[in-house]
Amino acid sequence: MCTMIVHQAKIEGRGKNGGDWFELSEANISYDHPYDMPLEHALNIDFVNEAKGPAARVAVELTIEGARNLVKTIEAVLAQAEERGVLEDIRVAASSR
């Protein structure tokens, strides 16, 4: 059964699909049927830039345990950066890495 649980977060970042990097503006997060993972339901995250069309998408499907571990790990990394006094968004010139 579909859960129809979907939330959208406005974000600012960059994603890579194939060899190309592109700007990200939204993350669509759902708990519903995954496309590829062999589970009835998964936490699905689509990082997208809808203005650039369907190719500007990075999709992730996670188990419940994997999703919770990811959230904890992100929080731990941000907390450690804050403790060290380096948690900030400093704009730099784009590079061609």
C-alpha positions in Angstrom: 0.0 0.0 0.0 1.3 3.5 -0.9 1.9 5.7 2.2 1.7 9.0 0.3 4.2 10.4 2.8 6.2 13.1 1.0 7.9 16.3 2.1 9.9 18.8 0.2 12.9 20.8 1.5 14.3 23.8 -0.2 18.1 23.4 -0.3 21.1 24.9 -1.8 23.8 22.6 -3.0 25.3 20.7 -6.0 24.8 17.2 -7.2 26.4 14.9 -9.8 24.6 12.8 -12.3 27.0 11.0 -14.6 29.9 13.3 -15.4 28.0 16.6 -14.9 27.6 18.7 -11.7 24.5 20.8 -11.4 22.8 23.1 -8.9 20.3 21.6 -6.5 17.3 23.5 -5.2 15.0 20.9 -3.6 15.1 17.6 -1.9 12.0 15.5 -2.1 11.8 13.1 0.8 9.3 10.3 0.9 8.6 7.1 2.8 7.0 4.9 0.2 7.7 2.2 -2.4 11.3 2.4 -3.7 12.0 2.2 -7.4 15.0 -0.2 -7.3 15.6 -1.4 -3.7 13.9 -4.7 -2.9 11.8 -3.5 0.0 8.1 -2.8 0.3 8.9 0.7 1.6 12.1 2.8 1.9 13.1 6.3 2.7 13.5 7.9 -0.7 15.4 11.1 -1.3 15.5 12.9 -4.7 17.9 15.8 -4.8 16.6 17.9 -7.8 16.7 21.1 -9.7 13.2 21.1 -11.3 14.1 24.1 -13.5 16.7 22.0 -15.2 14.4 19.1 -16.0 14.5 15.3 -15.2 18.2 14.9 -15.8 19.1 17.2 -12.9 18.3 14.5 -10.3 20.2 12.4 -7.8 18.1 9.7 -6.3 18.8 7.7 -3.1 16.8 4.9 -1.5 17.6 3.9 2.1 16.6 1.3 4.6 15.1 2.6 7.8 18.3 1.8 9.7 20.4 3.4 7.0 18.3 6.5 7.0 18.5 6.9 10.8 22.2 6.3 10.7 22.7 8.9 8.0 20.7 11.5 10.0 22.8 10.8 13.2 26.0 11.0 11.2 25.1 14.3 9.5 24.3 15.8 12.9 27.5 14.5 14.4 29.6 16.0 11.6 27.9 19.4 11.9 28.2 19.3 15.7 32.0 18.6 15.4 32.5 21.4 12.9 30.6 23.8 15.2 32.7 22.7 18.2 35.8 23.5 16.2 34.5 26.8 15.1 34.5 26.0 11.4 30.7 25.6 10.8 30.0 28.4 8.3 29.0 28.9 4.6 31.9 30.9 3.0 31.5 31.5 -0.7 34.5 30.8 -2.8 35.0 31.1 -6.6 33.9 28.1 -8.5 36.6 25.7 -9.5 36.9 23.2 -12.4 37.8 20.2 -10.2 
